[in-house]
Amino acid sequence: MNPYVPYSKPDSVIIDYRAGDEIINYLNKMKIEVIKTVRCDDLQEPVNGHPDMVIHPVDYKTVIVAPNVYDYYKNILELKGIKVIKGGKTLSRNYPEDIAYNVARIGRYAVHNTKHTDQVLKYYLEEAGAEFIHVNQGYAKCSTAAVGDGRAVTSDLQIHEKLKSHNIDCMYINPKVVLLEGYNHGFIGGCAGLINENIFLSTGKIIDENILNTLKKFIRSAGYIYEEASDRQIIDLGSLIPICTDATTTVQPPCKRGVTEWSFYH
């Protein structure tokens, strides 16, 4: 069960507190409640509102939260029937002390630099049946987005190769197309992902037409519609975390499987 693959419209979405009005309006029109993150001053400023730095949904009903911001999310999410568990690792500013919860989920796999995965999170993921794939990239969720249960897009070359070796169809996207103020670029997983059972949502526009067209083709081949939430350049907001409280979200349709070489190194 991958909570980043919703099978109906989520009730709400956790998003960076700095998300622009266009993105917020898009979600509101879909009648999805927007839950803005709280600033985590223990992290560097460009990522201090990124939800995937401080929260990891184990399943549709359970999230692990960094102690730094635990009380804020506990107060909000428990009212929605979500079990909120405090992680063991208190995050701090510099790598790798900031990556403990930034785990990518693709199918049954949890992808991360397992030397630094929070041990509470690791326990609950393994209890849920997740199989870990070790990679050197600590920002694995930032770098990767699920496209259904058997496919993914990533801006990390090692993750690209590792997923292919585990029979996951995977497309590589050069991270240079993603904006993240304060850094040279962001990552594709932080700015795109499934928002419901039909739509793969991007936070904005990919200005490289060749990359955009290749991505759209890949998304369509997985059975989803590609949409953009704003007219601005695609921006890394640290993932949009869907919160699904409807029990029907656990009913998973058949997924396509097999290995396909999808790359755009441009």
C-alpha positions as CSV (number, residue, x, y, z in Angstrom):
1,M,0.0,0.0,0.0
2,N,1.6,3.2,-1.2
3,P,0.0,6.4,0.3
4,Y,1.5,8.4,-2.5
5,V,-0.9,6.6,-4.9
6,P,-4.5,7.7,-4.0
7,Y,-7.4,5.8,-5.5
8,S,-9.9,8.5,-5.1
9,K,-9.8,12.2,-4.4
10,P,-8.0,13.0,-1.1
11,D,-9.8,14.9,1.6
12,S,-6.8,17.2,2.0
13,V,-3.2,17.8,1.0
14,I,-0.3,18.9,3.0
15,I,1.7,21.5,1.1
16,D,4.6,24.0,1.8
17,Y,3.3,27.1,3.5
18,R,4.9,29.2,0.7
19,A,2.9,27.6,-2.1
20,G,1.6,30.2,-4.6
21,D,-2.0,31.3,-5.0
22,E,-2.4,29.5,-8.4
23,I,-1.6,26.1,-6.8
24,I,-3.8,26.7,-3.8
25,N,-6.7,27.8,-6.1
26,Y,-6.2,24.7,-8.2
27,L,-6.6,22.5,-5.1
28,N,-9.5,24.5,-3.8
29,K,-11.4,24.0,-7.1
30,M,-10.9,20.3,-6.8
31,K,-12.5,20.6,-3.3
32,I,-9.3,19.4,-1.6
33,E,-8.6,21.1,1.7
34,V,-5.1,22.7,1.9
35,I,-3.1,22.0,5.0
36,K,-0.1,24.4,5.0
37,T,3.0,23.2,6.7
38,V,4.5,24.9,9.7
39,R,7.9,26.4,9.3
40,C,10.7,24.2,10.7
41,D,13.4,26.6,11.7
42,D,15.8,23.7,12.4
43,L,16.1,23.1,8.6
44,Q,17.7,25.3,6.0
45,E,15.4,28.1,4.8
46,P,14.7,26.8,1.2
47,V,13.3,23.5,2.6
48,N,12.0,24.6,6.0
49,G,8.4,24.2,4.8
50,H,8.8,21.1,2.7
51,P,6.4,18.4,4.1
52,D,8.5,15.5,2.8
53,M,11.4,16.6,5.1
54,V,9.4,16.2,8.3
55,I,6.5,13.9,7.5
56,H,6.2,10.4,6.1
57,P,2.9,8.7,5.5
58,V,3.3,5.0,6.3
59,D,-0.2,4.2,4.9
60,Y,-3.5,6.1,4.4
61,K,-4.2,6.2,8.1
62,T,-0.7,6.6,9.7
63,V,2.0,9.2,9.5
64,I,5.4,9.5,11.2
65,V,6.4,13.1,12.0
66,A,9.7,14.5,13.1
67,P,9.8,15.6,16.8
68,N,10.6,19.2,15.7
69,V,7.0,19.7,14.4
70,Y,5.1,16.8,15.9
71,D,2.6,18.8,18.0
72,Y,1.5,20.9,15.1
73,Y,0.6,18.0,12.9
74,K,-0.7,15.9,15.7
75,N,-3.3,18.6,16.5
76,I,-4.4,18.8,12.9
77,L,-4.3,15.3,11.6
78,E,-5.7,13.4,14.6
79,L,-9.0,15.4,14.1
80,K,-9.1,13.7,10.7
81,G,-8.7,10.2,12.1
82,I,-5.1,10.0,11.2
83,K,-2.7,8.2,13.6
84,V,0.3,10.5,14.2
85,I,3.5,8.9,15.5
86,K,6.5,10.8,16.7
87,G,9.7,9.8,14.9
88,G,12.9,9.2,16.8
89,K,15.2,11.5,14.9
90,T,15.1,15.2,15.7
91,L,16.2,17.0,12.5
92,S,18.9,19.6,12.3
93,R,20.2,21.9,9.6
94,N,23.0,20.2,7.7
95,Y,23.0,17.0,5.6
96,P,22.7,14.1,6.6
97,E,21.0,15.3,9.8
98,D,18.0,16.5,7.8
99,I,17.1,13.5,5.7
100,A,15.7,10.9,8.1
101,Y,12.1,11.0,6.9
102,N,12.7,11.7,3.2
103,V,11.9,8.2,2.0
104,A,10.5,7.5,-1.5
105,R,7.7,5.0,-1.9
106,I,7.4,3.1,-5.2
107,G,5.1,0.0,-5.2
108,R,6.1,-2.2,-2.2
109,Y,9.5,-0.5,-2.0
110,A,10.9,2.1,0.3
111,V,13.8,3.9,-1.3
112,H,16.3,5.8,0.9
113,N,19.9,6.1,2.2
114,T,19.2,3.5,4.8
115,K,22.2,4.6,6.9
116,H,20.2,7.6,7.9
117,T,16.5,6.4,7.9
118,D,14.7,7.2,11.1
119,Q,14.5,4.0,13.0
120,V,10.9,4.5,14.1
121,L,9.9,5.1,10.5
122,K,11.9,2.1,9.4
123,Y,10.1,-0.1,11.9
124,Y,6.6,0.9,10.8
125,L,7.4,0.6,7.2
126,E,8.8,-2.9,7.6
127,E,5.8,-3.8,9.7
128,A,3.6,-2.6,6.8
129,G,5.5,-4.9,4.5
130,A,7.8,-2.4,2.7
131,E,11.0,-3.6,1.3
132,F,13.9,-1.2,1.5
133,I,16.2,-0.3,-1.4
134,H,19.4,1.4,-0.3
135,V,20.6,4.4,-2.4
136,N,23.2,7.0,-1.7
137,Q,20.7,9.8,-2.3
138,G,19.4,11.0,1.1
139,Y,16.7,13.2,-0.5
140,A,15.0,10.2,-2.1
141,K,11.4,11.4,-1.9
142,C,12.4,14.8,-3.1
143,S,14.0,13.0,-6.1
144,T,11.2,10.6,-6.9
145,A,7.5,10.4,-7.6
146,A,5.3,7.4,-8.0
147,V,3.3,7.1,-11.2
148,G,0.9,4.3,-10.0
149,D,2.3,1.2,-8.3
150,G,4.7,0.0,-11.0
151,R,6.2,3.2,-12.4
152,A,8.2,6.2,-11.2
153,V,9.9,9.4,-12.3
154,T,13.1,10.5,-10.7
155,S,15.9,13.1,-11.0
156,D,18.5,10.8,-9.5
157,L,20.5,8.5,-11.8
158,Q,21.2,5.9,-9.2
159,I,17.6,5.7,-8.2
160,H,16.7,5.4,-11.8
161,E,19.0,2.4,-12.3
162,K,18.0,0.8,-8.9
163,L,14.3,0.9,-9.7
164,K,14.8,-0.5,-13.2
165,S,16.7,-3.4,-11.6
166,H,13.6,-4.1,-9.5
167,N,11.2,-4.2,-12.4
168,I,9.9,-0.7,-12.0
169,D,9.3,1.3,-15.1
170,C,11.2,4.5,-14.5
171,M,11.9,7.8,-16.3
172,Y,14.8,10.0,-15.5
173,I,14.4,13.8,-15.7
174,N,17.3,16.2,-15.5
175,P,16.7,18.2,-12.3
176,K,17.9,21.4,-13.9
177,V,14.3,22.1,-15.1
178,V,13.0,22.4,-11.5
179,L,13.2,25.6,-9.6
180,L,14.1,25.7,-5.9
181,E,15.1,29.2,-4.7
182,G,18.4,29.1,-2.7
183,Y,19.8,26.1,-4.7
184,N,20.9,25.5,-8.3
185,H,17.7,23.4,-8.8
186,G,15.1,21.3,-7.1
187,F,14.0,17.7,-7.7
188,I,11.1,16.2,-9.7
189,G,9.6,14.3,-6.7
190,G,9.2,17.5,-4.8
191,C,7.1,19.2,-7.5
192,A,5.0,16.5,-9.1
193,G,2.9,13.4,-8.1
194,L,-0.5,11.8,-8.1
195,I,-3.2,14.0,-6.7
196,N,-6.1,11.5,-7.3
197,E,-6.9,8.3,-9.2
198,N,-6.7,10.1,-12.5
199,I,-4.3,13.1,-12.4
200,F,-0.5,13.4,-12.1
201,L,-0.1,17.0,-11.0
202,S,2.9,19.3,-11.6
203,T,3.3,22.5,-9.6
204,G,4.1,24.4,-12.8
205,K,5.4,24.3,-16.3
206,I,8.5,22.5,-17.5
207,I,10.1,25.0,-19.9
208,D,12.1,22.4,-21.8
209,E,9.6,21.2,-24.4
210,N,11.4,17.9,-25.2
211,I,11.5,16.9,-21.5
212,L,7.8,18.0,-21.1
213,N,6.6,16.0,-24.0
214,T,8.6,12.9,-23.0
215,L,7.1,13.2,-19.5
216,K,3.6,13.6,-20.8
217,K,3.9,10.5,-22.9
218,F,5.2,8.5,-19.9
219,I,2.3,9.7,-17.7
220,R,-0.3,8.8,-20.4
221,S,1.3,5.4,-20.8
222,A,0.7,4.7,-17.1
223,G,-3.0,5.7,-17.5
224,Y,-3.0,9.1,-16.0
225,I,-3.6,12.7,-17.1
226,Y,-0.8,15.2,-16.8
227,E,-1.9,18.6,-15.4
228,E,-0.1,21.8,-14.3
229,A,-1.3,23.6,-11.2
230,S,0.2,27.0,-12.3
231,D,1.6,28.9,-15.3
232,R,4.9,29.5,-13.5
233,Q,8.0,27.4,-13.8
234,I,7.8,24.1,-12.0
235,I,8.9,24.5,-8.4
236,D,10.0,22.1,-5.8
237,L,7.6,22.4,-2.8
238,G,8.8,19.2,-1.0
239,S,6.0,17.0,-2.4
240,L,2.3,17.3,-1.9
241,I,1.2,14.7,0.7
242,P,-2.4,13.5,0.1
243,I,-4.5,12.7,3.2
244,C,-7.1,10.1,2.3
245,T,-9.6,9.2,5.0
246,D,-12.1,7.4,2.8
247,A,-11.8,3.6,3.2
248,T,-12.3,3.1,-0.5
249,T,-8.8,4.5,-1.1
250,T,-7.4,1.2,0.1
251,V,-9.0,-0.6,-2.9
252,Q,-6.2,-0.8,-5.4
253,P,-6.9,-1.4,-9.1
254,P,-4.6,-3.6,-11.2
255,C,-1.4,-1.9,-12.2
256,K,0.8,-2.2,-15.2
257,R,4.2,-3.7,-14.7
258,G,7.3,-4.4,-16.7
259,V,10.6,-2.5,-17.4
260,T,10.7,0.3,-19.9
261,E,13.7,2.5,-20.6
262,W,12.5,6.1,-20.1
263,S,15.2,8.6,-19.8
264,F,15.8,12.2,-20.7
265,Y,19.2,13.4,-19.9
266,H,19.1,16.5,-22.2
